[in-house]
Amino acid sequence: MLLYDSDVSGNCYKVRLLLTQLGLEYERYPMDVVDRSNRQEVLGDLNPGLRVPTLVLDDERPLGESGAILWYLGDGTEYVPSDPYDRAKVLQWMFFEQYSHEPYVAVARFWLTKGIEVDPETLAERQRVGYLALDAMEGHLAGHEFLAGGAYTIADIAIFPWVRNLIGFYGAAELVGIDAYPNVTRALAAFVARPAVQAGLVKRVVMRFGERKTLYVGLLAGMAGFLVYGLAPNGIVFLLGVPVFAFIGLVQPALQSLMTRRVGPSEQGRLQGVNASIMGLTGILGPLLFDSVFASFVGARPIVDLPGAPYILAAVVMLASAALAIRVTRASRRASISVTRSCVIGRGGWTWYTGSAGWMYRLGLESILGLKHRGRSFAVSPCIPASWDGFLVRWRHGATLYEIAVENPKHRNRGVAEAWLDDARVDAQAIPLLDDGAEHRLRVVMGEPAPESSPVQAARGALSLGKTGPR
C-alpha cells in the first residue's frame, strides 16, 4: 500500500498508527500541508478532495478521508465493535472529531503556533468551539475509560492524535490550559502508551533481525554506549556515545514480547507487575550505587582517578545481561515473527503498561492509603508518613462515588480511631460497599485503634447508616 501523508498532520498520523497496530506494510509519499501547488498533479486521479491522507491499496484502488480509511482498515478487527449500537457510537465520535474537534482545536492551534495571521474574531470563535469540544471529551471521559464501545477503538485513534499534536508537536499545552482537563490527559497518557508506539519504533528492526537478535543488539549497544561515556577523554567523544546508547531503546520492547510469549493470558499481569517491581527497585538502588562508585573514584583519596567508573561498571552489567539473555533465549528458540494482521510485535507494551500500572495502583491504594475491597464491604487502614495531615480520595465503585477524607491529627503512621459514613459511625474494617448510584462521604480519623469489635458489633455498625454523628 502507498500512503500520501504528512508528518505534521493529525489525520495522517492516525492512519499510520492504525496501519502499525495492524502490522500492515506500507510506503509513504510525503506531502506539504501548506504548499499545495502539486496537489492536482499528484492526487488529482486519486482523491477528488486533493487531501491527505490518501491511501492506495495493494490492488491500486484509492481511498481518501482519514475516517473512511480508518473504517476500511479497522472493520473486522478488534478496533471496530461488532455490536450495531457500539459501531454507531464509534461513528458518533468520529463525526464529532471531524465536525467539532479537528476544525477548531487543531486549526486554531496551527494558526497560533505557526504565526499565521487570522481575523481576531474568527480565531476567537474557533477557540471557543475548540474548548467546548475539550469540555465534551472531559465530561464523557470522567465516567468512561474509552470513547466508545467500552474498549479502545478507531474512535480513540481518530481523536487523540489531535490532542497529542496539540501538546507534543505544537507545544501548546500551557497555551490551551490542558491541566484543566485531567480526564482528557489521563486518557491521552493511556493512548500514548499503546503498543503501536513501541511497534512503530522497533518493527523494522525486529522484522530484519528477529526479537532475540534485537534484544542482543540493544544490550550490546547499551554496553558500548556506557563504555564511551566512561572512557571519553572530552565532551565531544562523550556526545558520540549518545547515538550508540540510543539503541538500548530496543531492549524493552523485544524483551517484553519475548516474555509475554512464555506465559498464558491469565498470567500476563503478574509477569509484568513483577517486571515493573524489579525495574522500580533498580530505579531506587541504581542512583545509590552510582553515587557510591563515583565517590570512590573521585574523592579525596580515590582508589583510581577514574570519574567514568560508574559507566564502566554499568557496561560490565550490560555485558553480563547480554550473556544471560543469549544463554536463556537460545535454550527456548521460537519461530520468527511474520508481520501480518495478527502481528504481535511489541504486544508486550500494553500488557506491561496495564500490568505495571495495576501493581502500582494496588501498591498506592491498598498498601499506602489502605483502601481494601472485602466482598460486600471495604476497609480503610492507612500506612502513611507521620508528617501527613491526611488525604482525600474519590473512589468509584460501580455507579457509586465515595469521597473518603482521612484525617491525621496526631500525626501517626497507622491506626484508625474512628470512621463515619454519611454521619453514621462504622467499623473501619467493615465499611458497607454500596452500589446505589449515590455519592457517599466517609470520614476516617487516624489515632489509637479502638478495641476490636465483635462480628455482631461490626454488622450493627455497617447497618447504622441512619444514625447521626460528627462530620
FIVEXSE-854405 format. One record per residue (C-alpha): residue number from 0; residue in three letters; y, x, z. Coordinates in steps of 0.001 Angstrom, whole numbers, plus 500000, padded with zeros to 6 digits. Each point is the difference from the previous one (the first is absolute). Layout:
BEGIN
ATOM; NUM; ala; Y; X; Z;
...
! end
This chain:
BEGIN
ATOM; 0; met; 500000; 500000; 500000;
ATOM; 1; leu; 503579; 501047; 499367;
ATOM; 2; leu; 502771; 499044; 502428;
ATOM; 3; tyr; 503654; 500104; 498943;
ATOM; 4; asp; 501784; 500438; 503314;
ATOM; 5; ser; 502682; 501748; 502045;
ATOM; 6; asp; 499770; 501997; 503230;
ATOM; 7; val; 503017; 498213; 501503;
ATOM; 8; ser; 498874; 496445; 499218;
ATOM; 9; gly; 498392; 497946; 502734;
ATOM; 10; asn; 498463; 497718; 497361;
ATOM; 11; cys; 498302; 503015; 498426;
ATOM; 12; tyr; 498933; 501466; 503322;
ATOM; 13; lys; 498086; 496890; 501030;
ATOM; 14; val; 498007; 500053; 496745;
ATOM; 15; arg; 499153; 503677; 500494;
ATOM; 16; leu; 499017; 499203; 503586;
ATOM; 17; leu; 497532; 497288; 499001;
ATOM; 18; leu; 498559; 502154; 497220;
ATOM; 19; thr; 499411; 502736; 502573;
ATOM; 20; gln; 498463; 497616; 502521;
ATOM; 21; leu; 497629; 498715; 497337;
ATOM; 22; gly; 499134; 503533; 498929;
ATOM; 23; leu; 500979; 499349; 496383;
ATOM; 24; glu; 500929; 502846; 497700;
ATOM; 25; tyr; 503280; 499770; 498102;
ATOM; 26; glu; 502615; 502115; 498294;
ATOM; 27; arg; 503738; 499766; 500603;
ATOM; 28; tyr; 502856; 499850; 497532;
ATOM; 29; pro; 503256; 500571; 501935;
ATOM; 30; met; 503007; 497830; 499188;
ATOM; 31; asp; 503640; 500196; 501170;
ATOM; 32; val; 501149; 496905; 501895;
ATOM; 33; val; 503686; 500735; 499360;
ATOM; 34; asp; 500033; 501293; 496409;
ATOM; 35; arg; 498250; 497283; 497994;
ATOM; 36; ser; 500961; 501241; 496568;
ATOM; 37; asn; 496381; 500589; 498945;
ATOM; 38; arg; 498531; 496783; 501415;
ATOM; 39; gln; 499825; 498174; 496662;
ATOM; 40; glu; 498374; 502956; 498305;
ATOM; 41; val; 497413; 500582; 502708;
ATOM; 42; leu; 499300; 496502; 501363;
ATOM; 43; gly; 501114; 497724; 497179;
ATOM; 44; asp; 496468; 499241; 498814;
ATOM; 45; leu; 498524; 499907; 503515;
ATOM; 46; asn; 502303; 497993; 502254;
ATOM; 47; pro; 502660; 497579; 498665;
ATOM; 48; gly; 501957; 500458; 503225;
ATOM; 49; leu; 500188; 503770; 499401;
ATOM; 50; arg; 499362; 500591; 503695;
ATOM; 51; val; 497859; 502291; 502058;
ATOM; 52; pro; 497325; 499879; 501168;
ATOM; 53; thr; 498063; 499265; 496835;
ATOM; 54; leu; 496271; 500644; 500036;
ATOM; 55; val; 497945; 500576; 496854;
ATOM; 56; leu; 496356; 499209; 500717;
ATOM; 57; asp; 497065; 502016; 498766;
ATOM; 58; asp; 499537; 497548; 497124;
ATOM; 59; glu; 503701; 500577; 499086;
ATOM; 60; arg; 501184; 496559; 501124;
ATOM; 61; pro; 503419; 500291; 501678;
ATOM; 62; leu; 501010; 498231; 503203;
ATOM; 63; gly; 503502; 499903; 501471;
ATOM; 64; glu; 501614; 498849; 503275;
ATOM; 65; ser; 498779; 501533; 503230;
ATOM; 66; gly; 498811; 496697; 501499;
ATOM; 67; ala; 497849; 499219; 496966;
ATOM; 68; ile; 498535; 503505; 500034;
ATOM; 69; leu; 499190; 499784; 503715;
ATOM; 70; trp; 498303; 496644; 499534;
ATOM; 71; tyr; 497986; 501160; 496995;
ATOM; 72; leu; 498799; 503156; 501738;
ATOM; 73; gly; 499476; 498412; 503427;
ATOM; 74; asp; 498247; 496777; 498992;
ATOM; 75; gly; 496350; 500208; 500943;
ATOM; 76; thr; 500619; 502737; 502589;
ATOM; 77; glu; 500710; 499932; 503724;
ATOM; 78; tyr; 503727; 500022; 499275;
ATOM; 79; val; 500078; 496429; 498638;
ATOM; 80; pro; 498410; 497296; 502202;
ATOM; 81; ser; 497371; 497623; 498633;
ATOM; 82; asp; 501224; 496965; 501938;
ATOM; 83; pro; 502377; 497900; 497828;
ATOM; 84; tyr; 502518; 499500; 502804;
ATOM; 85; asp; 500067; 503678; 500921;
ATOM; 86; arg; 500405; 500881; 496311;
ATOM; 87; ala; 502974; 497651; 499846;
ATOM; 88; lys; 501504; 501611; 503111;
ATOM; 89; val; 499694; 503411; 498350;
ATOM; 90; leu; 501868; 498645; 496976;
ATOM; 91; gln; 502592; 498449; 502332;
ATOM; 92; trp; 500888; 503404; 501436;
ATOM; 93; met; 499921; 501650; 496580;
ATOM; 94; phe; 502474; 497416; 498685;
ATOM; 95; phe; 502098; 500546; 503131;
ATOM; 96; glu; 499987; 503733; 499290;
ATOM; 97; gln; 501307; 499598; 496458;
ATOM; 98; tyr; 502483; 497199; 500762;
ATOM; 99; ser; 501320; 500757; 503495;
ATOM; 100; his; 499098; 503594; 500824;
ATOM; 101; glu; 500080; 502415; 497075;
ATOM; 102; pro; 503244; 498739; 498325;
ATOM; 103; tyr; 501914; 500298; 503264;
ATOM; 104; val; 498419; 502549; 502339;
ATOM; 105; ala; 499068; 502502; 497289;
ATOM; 106; val; 502939; 499548; 497619;
ATOM; 107; ala; 502673; 500053; 502720;
ATOM; 108; arg; 498560; 503184; 501520;
ATOM; 109; phe; 499784; 501591; 496557;
ATOM; 110; trp; 503681; 499261; 499364;
ATOM; 111; leu; 501109; 501349; 503370;
ATOM; 112; thr; 497912; 503155; 500073;
ATOM; 113; lys; 500647; 500907; 496363;
ATOM; 114; gly; 503753; 499445; 500258;
ATOM; 115; ile; 500047; 497346; 497277;
ATOM; 116; glu; 503274; 498055; 499980;
ATOM; 117; val; 499442; 496277; 500465;
ATOM; 118; asp; 502308; 497089; 500714;
ATOM; 119; pro; 500275; 499778; 503843;
ATOM; 120; glu; 499294; 496265; 500047;
ATOM; 121; thr; 496883; 500461; 497878;
ATOM; 122; leu; 498760; 502777; 502263;
ATOM; 123; ala; 500728; 497985; 503155;
ATOM; 124; glu; 498035; 497033; 498663;
ATOM; 125; arg; 497054; 502209; 499072;
ATOM; 126; gln; 499992; 501510; 503481;
ATOM; 127; arg; 500219; 496586; 501665;
ATOM; 128; val; 496985; 498642; 498130;
ATOM; 129; gly; 498174; 503295; 500506;
ATOM; 130; tyr; 500348; 499682; 503758;
ATOM; 131; leu; 498713; 496428; 499759;
ATOM; 132; ala; 496913; 501353; 498242;
ATOM; 133; leu; 499423; 502547; 502778;
ATOM; 134; asp; 500552; 497252; 502584;
ATOM; 135; ala; 497328; 497883; 498299;
ATOM; 136; met; 497533; 502876; 500045;
ATOM; 137; glu; 500804; 500828; 503628;
ATOM; 138; gly; 499402; 496428; 501124;
ATOM; 139; his; 496729; 499664; 498121;
ATOM; 140; leu; 498628; 503370; 501113;
ATOM; 141; ala; 500730; 499183; 503639;
ATOM; 142; gly; 496835; 497920; 499975;
ATOM; 143; his; 498026; 501568; 497144;
ATOM; 144; glu; 498615; 503466; 499351;
ATOM; 145; phe; 500191; 499531; 496228;
ATOM; 146; leu; 502079; 497864; 497677;
ATOM; 147; ala; 497247; 497721; 498673;
ATOM; 148; gly; 496358; 499103; 500365;
ATOM; 149; gly; 499567; 501771; 503334;
ATOM; 150; ala; 499267; 503268; 498218;
ATOM; 151; tyr; 501601; 502768; 497974;
ATOM; 152; thr; 500630; 498595; 496500;
ATOM; 153; ile; 502100; 500599; 496908;
ATOM; 154; ala; 502725; 498010; 501778;
ATOM; 155; asp; 500449; 502935; 502390;
ATOM; 156; ile; 499779; 502408; 497075;
ATOM; 157; ala; 502708; 498023; 498190;
ATOM; 158; ile; 502546; 499980; 502814;
ATOM; 159; phe; 499632; 503058; 502205;
ATOM; 160; pro; 500719; 502646; 497353;
ATOM; 161; trp; 503571; 498679; 499951;
ATOM; 162; val; 500314; 500457; 503749;
ATOM; 163; arg; 498375; 503420; 499688;
ATOM; 164; asn; 502459; 501045; 497283;
ATOM; 165; leu; 502861; 498578; 502015;
ATOM; 166; ile; 499189; 502267; 502940;
ATOM; 167; gly; 498346; 502943; 498279;
ATOM; 168; phe; 501378; 500518; 496508;
ATOM; 169; tyr; 503471; 498552; 500532;
ATOM; 170; gly; 500271; 501131; 503641;
ATOM; 171; ala; 501798; 496767; 500874;
ATOM; 172; ala; 498223; 499117; 503263;
ATOM; 173; glu; 503134; 500497; 502119;
ATOM; 174; leu; 502205; 498334; 497398;
ATOM; 175; val; 497824; 496893; 500002;
ATOM; 176; gly; 499360; 500009; 503737;
ATOM; 177; ile; 496227; 499928; 499557;
ATOM; 178; asp; 499500; 500436; 503763;
ATOM; 179; ala; 501013; 496352; 500329;
ATOM; 180; tyr; 496775; 499067; 498222;
ATOM; 181; pro; 497178; 501306; 502254;
ATOM; 182; asn; 497299; 497820; 498436;
ATOM; 183; val; 500942; 501137; 496496;
ATOM; 184; thr; 499955; 503660; 501037;
ATOM; 185; arg; 496671; 499491; 501808;
ATOM; 186; ala; 498436; 498466; 496907;
ATOM; 187; leu; 501555; 502733; 497858;
ATOM; 188; ala; 498408; 502693; 502178;
ATOM; 189; ala; 496590; 498361; 499512;
ATOM; 190; phe; 500669; 499754; 496274;
ATOM; 191; val; 500896; 503678; 499680;
ATOM; 192; ala; 496833; 500941; 501913;
ATOM; 193; arg; 497742; 498372; 497422;
ATOM; 194; pro; 497331; 502322; 498543;
ATOM; 195; ala; 501691; 499990; 496575;
ATOM; 196; val; 502563; 502384; 501465;
ATOM; 197; gln; 497232; 502485; 500603;
ATOM; 198; ala; 498135; 499153; 496796;
ATOM; 199; gly; 503100; 500474; 497905;
ATOM; 200; leu; 500456; 503503; 501365;
ATOM; 201; val; 496464; 501296; 499914;
ATOM; 202; lys; 498229; 497876; 497417;
ATOM; 203; arg; 500253; 502484; 497155;
ATOM; 204; val; 498890; 502887; 502202;
ATOM; 205; val; 497019; 498016; 501295;
ATOM; 206; met; 499079; 498938; 496471;
ATOM; 207; arg; 499989; 503617; 498894;
ATOM; 208; phe; 498320; 501699; 502947;
ATOM; 209; gly; 498373; 497247; 502077;
ATOM; 210; glu; 500625; 499203; 503654;
ATOM; 211; arg; 498139; 502978; 501476;
ATOM; 212; lys; 501752; 502599; 497860;
ATOM; 213; thr; 503335; 498277; 500561;
ATOM; 214; leu; 499424; 500376; 503742;
ATOM; 215; tyr; 499148; 503678; 499559;
ATOM; 216; val; 503101; 500625; 497873;
ATOM; 217; gly; 502225; 498325; 502565;
ATOM; 218; leu; 498586; 501969; 502935;
ATOM; 219; leu; 500112; 503343; 498182;
ATOM; 220; ala; 503530; 499302; 498779;
ATOM; 221; gly; 500994; 499274; 503588;
ATOM; 222; met; 498461; 503271; 501087;
ATOM; 223; ala; 501835; 501914; 497244;
ATOM; 224; gly; 503276; 498308; 500835;
ATOM; 225; phe; 499685; 500868; 503693;
ATOM; 226; leu; 499241; 503627; 499108;
ATOM; 227; val; 503135; 500192; 497836;
ATOM; 228; tyr; 502033; 498517; 502855;
ATOM; 229; gly; 498516; 502427; 502520;
ATOM; 230; leu; 500334; 503187; 497944;
ATOM; 231; ala; 503203; 499273; 498075;
ATOM; 232; pro; 502400; 502976; 500304;
ATOM; 233; asn; 503047; 497893; 499099;
ATOM; 234; gly; 501183; 496469; 499435;
ATOM; 235; ile; 499385; 500003; 496253;
ATOM; 236; val; 496317; 500813; 500391;
ATOM; 237; phe; 499766; 497422; 502776;
ATOM; 238; leu; 501349; 497328; 497626;
ATOM; 239; leu; 497433; 501006; 497390;
ATOM; 240; gly; 497347; 498787; 502406;
ATOM; 241; val; 501388; 496456; 499976;
ATOM; 242; pro; 498533; 498868; 496629;
ATOM; 243; val; 496671; 501614; 500905;
ATOM; 244; phe; 499873; 498305; 503382;
ATOM; 245; ala; 500938; 496651; 498397;
ATOM; 246; phe; 496439; 499682; 498690;
ATOM; 247; ile; 498834; 499424; 503553;
ATOM; 248; gly; 501010; 496422; 499300;
ATOM; 249; leu; 496738; 499661; 498063;
ATOM; 250; val; 497948; 500396; 503162;
ATOM; 251; gln; 500580; 496713; 501778;
ATOM; 252; pro; 499317; 497576; 497109;
ATOM; 253; ala; 496896; 501905; 498859;
ATOM; 254; leu; 498713; 500317; 503549;
ATOM; 255; gln; 500621; 496325; 500729;
ATOM; 256; ser; 498163; 498918; 496889;
ATOM; 257; leu; 497019; 502239; 500802;
ATOM; 258; met; 499818; 498758; 503596;
ATOM; 259; thr; 500304; 496302; 499163;
ATOM; 260; arg; 497007; 500319; 497684;
ATOM; 261; arg; 497816; 501196; 502875;
ATOM; 262; val; 500325; 496888; 502187;
ATOM; 263; gly; 499662; 496274; 499485;
ATOM; 264; pro; 502898; 497523; 499753;
ATOM; 265; ser; 499603; 498932; 503647;
ATOM; 266; glu; 500471; 503587; 501177;
ATOM; 267; gln; 503094; 500863; 497958;
ATOM; 268; gly; 502491; 499154; 502724;
ATOM; 269; arg; 498121; 502028; 502604;
ATOM; 270; leu; 499685; 502982; 497670;
ATOM; 271; gln; 503663; 500019; 499103;
ATOM; 272; gly; 501047; 499333; 503574;
ATOM; 273; val; 498061; 503039; 501210;
ATOM; 274; asn; 501492; 502034; 497179;
ATOM; 275; ala; 503492; 498854; 500925;
ATOM; 276; ser; 499355; 500827; 503653;
ATOM; 277; ile; 498924; 503532; 499076;
ATOM; 278; met; 503101; 500389; 497835;
ATOM; 279; gly; 502152; 498753; 502842;
ATOM; 280; leu; 498418; 502479; 502396;
ATOM; 281; thr; 500560; 502899; 497596;
ATOM; 282; gly; 503568; 498804; 499559;
ATOM; 283; ile; 500475; 500504; 503749;
ATOM; 284; leu; 498091; 503263; 500405;
ATOM; 285; gly; 501169; 501618; 496744;
ATOM; 286; pro; 503646; 500529; 500974;
ATOM; 287; leu; 498970; 501332; 503425;
ATOM; 288; leu; 497622; 502495; 498414;
ATOM; 289; phe; 502611; 500994; 497427;
ATOM; 290; asp; 502605; 500654; 502715;
ATOM; 291; ser; 497654; 502047; 502172;
ATOM; 292; val; 498771; 502136; 497080;
ATOM; 293; phe; 503540; 500495; 498739;
ATOM; 294; ala; 501202; 501034; 503475;
ATOM; 295; ser; 497138; 502509; 500302;
ATOM; 296; phe; 501058; 501783; 496820;
ATOM; 297; val; 503801; 499941; 500286;
ATOM; 298; gly; 500609; 500220; 503750;
ATOM; 299; ala; 501386; 502891; 502025;
ATOM; 300; arg; 496614; 501743; 499958;
ATOM; 301; pro; 498209; 498618; 496941;
ATOM; 302; ile; 496376; 500814; 499238;
ATOM; 303; val; 501100; 500883; 496462;
ATOM; 304; asp; 503372; 499356; 498383;
ATOM; 305; leu; 498805; 497190; 497722;
ATOM; 306; pro; 502187; 496860; 499981;
ATOM; 307; gly; 497732; 498401; 497399;
ATOM; 308; ala; 496948; 500118; 502292;
ATOM; 309; pro; 499824; 496187; 500488;
ATOM; 310; tyr; 499830; 499488; 496243;
ATOM; 311; ile; 497303; 502648; 499641;
ATOM; 312; leu; 497997; 498295; 502732;
ATOM; 313; ala; 500449; 496707; 498156;
ATOM; 314; ala; 498708; 501668; 496821;
ATOM; 315; val; 496875; 501107; 501868;
ATOM; 316; val; 499478; 496440; 501248;
ATOM; 317; met; 500428; 498664; 496463;
ATOM; 318; leu; 497459; 502507; 498679;
ATOM; 319; ala; 497529; 498951; 502679;
ATOM; 320; ser; 500647; 496358; 499093;
ATOM; 321; ala; 499339; 500724; 496328;
ATOM; 322; ala; 496733; 501758; 500860;
ATOM; 323; leu; 498930; 497086; 502177;
ATOM; 324; ala; 500959; 497483; 497310;
ATOM; 325; ile; 497982; 501880; 497370;
ATOM; 326; arg; 496971; 500152; 502270;
ATOM; 327; val; 500112; 496313; 500966;
ATOM; 328; thr; 500829; 498492; 496620;
ATOM; 329; arg; 497495; 502095; 498071;
ATOM; 330; ala; 497298; 498595; 502222;
ATOM; 331; ser; 500899; 496471; 498982;
ATOM; 332; arg; 501054; 500153; 496373;
ATOM; 333; arg; 500729; 496742; 498379;
ATOM; 334; ala; 500611; 498920; 496463;
ATOM; 335; ser; 503419; 500640; 498528;
ATOM; 336; ile; 502443; 497136; 499904;
ATOM; 337; ser; 500623; 498228; 496715;
ATOM; 338; val; 503427; 498424; 499780;
ATOM; 339; thr; 499490; 496336; 499116;
ATOM; 340; arg; 501275; 496688; 501271;
ATOM; 341; ser; 497790; 500461; 503054;
ATOM; 342; cys; 501514; 503435; 500619;
ATOM; 343; val; 499757; 501202; 503601;
ATOM; 344; ile; 502215; 503078; 499724;
ATOM; 345; gly; 502216; 500109; 503054;
ATOM; 346; arg; 498371; 496927; 501528;
ATOM; 347; gly; 500086; 501750; 503352;
ATOM; 348; gly; 503771; 499658; 500083;
ATOM; 349; trp; 500063; 496335; 500929;
ATOM; 350; thr; 497079; 500209; 502415;
ATOM; 351; trp; 501649; 503018; 501597;
ATOM; 352; tyr; 503248; 498078; 500326;
ATOM; 353; thr; 498448; 496868; 501460;
ATOM; 354; gly; 497459; 501887; 502115;
ATOM; 355; ser; 502434; 502444; 501536;
ATOM; 356; ala; 502709; 497361; 500312;
ATOM; 357; gly; 497483; 497763; 501804;
ATOM; 358; trp; 499103; 502757; 502443;
ATOM; 359; met; 503633; 500853; 500645;
ATOM; 360; tyr; 500763; 496300; 500449;
ATOM; 361; arg; 497227; 499639; 502554;
ATOM; 362; leu; 501013; 503210; 501744;
ATOM; 363; gly; 503552; 498800; 500446;
ATOM; 364; leu; 499343; 496326; 500658;
ATOM; 365; glu; 496923; 500264; 502204;
ATOM; 366; ser; 500110; 503388; 501692;
ATOM; 367; ile; 503747; 500394; 500541;
ATOM; 368; leu; 501494; 496505; 500056;
ATOM; 369; gly; 496755; 498659; 501480;
ATOM; 370; leu; 499640; 496854; 497881;
ATOM; 371; lys; 496284; 499172; 499700;
ATOM; 372; his; 498320; 496976; 498409;
ATOM; 373; arg; 497139; 498550; 502051;
ATOM; 374; gly; 498423; 496966; 498392;
ATOM; 375; arg; 502150; 496965; 500827;
ATOM; 376; ser; 502382; 502021; 502123;
ATOM; 377; phe; 501783; 503328; 499930;
ATOM; 378; ala; 501126; 502573; 502529;
ATOM; 379; val; 503119; 502101; 500434;
ATOM; 380; ser; 499441; 503252; 501873;
ATOM; 381; pro; 502555; 502604; 498873;
ATOM; 382; cys; 499605; 503734; 500417;
ATOM; 383; ile; 503473; 501366; 499249;
ATOM; 384; pro; 502284; 502862; 501059;
ATOM; 385; ala; 501553; 499320; 503385;
ATOM; 386; ser; 503449; 500571; 498517;
ATOM; 387; trp; 499708; 496827; 497905;
ATOM; 388; asp; 501941; 496998; 501289;
ATOM; 389; gly; 497641; 497741; 498067;
ATOM; 390; phe; 499474; 498789; 496457;
ATOM; 391; leu; 499939; 496861; 497857;
ATOM; 392; val; 497177; 499002; 497652;
ATOM; 393; arg; 499918; 497094; 497558;
ATOM; 394; trp; 496325; 499317; 499314;
ATOM; 395; arg; 498694; 497336; 497608;
ATOM; 396; his; 496604; 498400; 500501;
ATOM; 397; gly; 499224; 497583; 497195;
ATOM; 398; ala; 502940; 497605; 499861;
ATOM; 399; thr; 501157; 500825; 503533;
ATOM; 400; leu; 502630; 502581; 500874;
ATOM; 401; tyr; 499990; 501737; 503379;
ATOM; 402; glu; 503158; 501722; 501194;
ATOM; 403; ile; 498788; 502434; 502667;
ATOM; 404; ala; 502616; 501608; 502246;
ATOM; 405; val; 498672; 502727; 502289;
ATOM; 406; glu; 502245; 501141; 502853;
ATOM; 407; asn; 499517; 503235; 501938;
ATOM; 408; pro; 502477; 499810; 502909;
ATOM; 409; lys; 498155; 502528; 502173;
ATOM; 410; his; 499388; 502398; 497101;
ATOM; 411; arg; 496240; 500109; 500259;
ATOM; 412; asn; 497540; 501323; 497424;
ATOM; 413; arg; 497610; 497095; 500343;
ATOM; 414; gly; 499187; 496956; 502056;
ATOM; 415; val; 501144; 496367; 499699;
ATOM; 416; ala; 501455; 498197; 503000;
ATOM; 417; glu; 500440; 496581; 498384;
ATOM; 418; ala; 500026; 498164; 496683;
ATOM; 419; trp; 501662; 496737; 498965;
ATOM; 420; leu; 499218; 497981; 496871;
ATOM; 421; asp; 502635; 497397; 499208;
ATOM; 422; asp; 501077; 499915; 503673;
ATOM; 423; ala; 496415; 499620; 501262;
ATOM; 424; arg; 498439; 502867; 501909;
ATOM; 425; val; 496818; 501319; 498374;
ATOM; 426; asp; 497467; 502753; 500513;
ATOM; 427; ala; 501099; 502960; 497866;
ATOM; 428; gln; 496325; 500633; 499213;
ATOM; 429; ala; 499293; 496433; 498799;
ATOM; 430; ile; 503060; 498683; 498180;
ATOM; 431; pro; 499282; 496841; 497948;
ATOM; 432; leu; 499759; 500721; 496269;
ATOM; 433; leu; 501498; 496962; 498317;
ATOM; 434; asp; 500207; 499074; 496323;
ATOM; 435; asp; 502313; 497014; 500138;
ATOM; 436; gly; 502685; 501152; 497566;
ATOM; 437; ala; 502557; 500293; 502802;
ATOM; 438; glu; 501902; 502992; 501366;
ATOM; 439; his; 499047; 501123; 503506;
ATOM; 440; arg; 501741; 502439; 502314;
ATOM; 441; leu; 498030; 502322; 502233;
ATOM; 442; arg; 501729; 501973; 502755;
ATOM; 443; val; 498043; 502883; 501531;
ATOM; 444; val; 501282; 501973; 503003;
ATOM; 445; met; 498427; 503372; 500628;
ATOM; 446; gly; 499359; 501090; 503573;
ATOM; 447; glu; 497285; 500157; 502628;
ATOM; 448; pro; 497164; 497809; 498720;
ATOM; 449; ala; 499291; 496902; 502039;
ATOM; 450; pro; 496521; 499655; 501552;
ATOM; 451; glu; 497464; 499194; 497277;
ATOM; 452; ser; 499599; 496251; 499616;
ATOM; 453; ser; 496705; 498189; 499712;
ATOM; 454; pro; 498906; 498432; 496711;
ATOM; 455; val; 500913; 496564; 501380;
ATOM; 456; gln; 503504; 501189; 500900;
ATOM; 457; ala; 500391; 501612; 496587;
ATOM; 458; ala; 498971; 496757; 498323;
ATOM; 459; arg; 502458; 498009; 502099;
ATOM; 460; gly; 502754; 502441; 499086;
ATOM; 461; ala; 499174; 499599; 496342;
ATOM; 462; leu; 500255; 496207; 500242;
ATOM; 463; ser; 503165; 499828; 502123;
ATOM; 464; leu; 502386; 499990; 497060;
ATOM; 465; gly; 501869; 497016; 501346;
ATOM; 466; lys; 501090; 501721; 503204;
ATOM; 467; thr; 503335; 501707; 500209;
ATOM; 468; gly; 500879; 503460; 501083;
ATOM; 469; pro; 502677; 502657; 499647;
ATOM; 470; arg; 501059; 501221; 496529;
! end
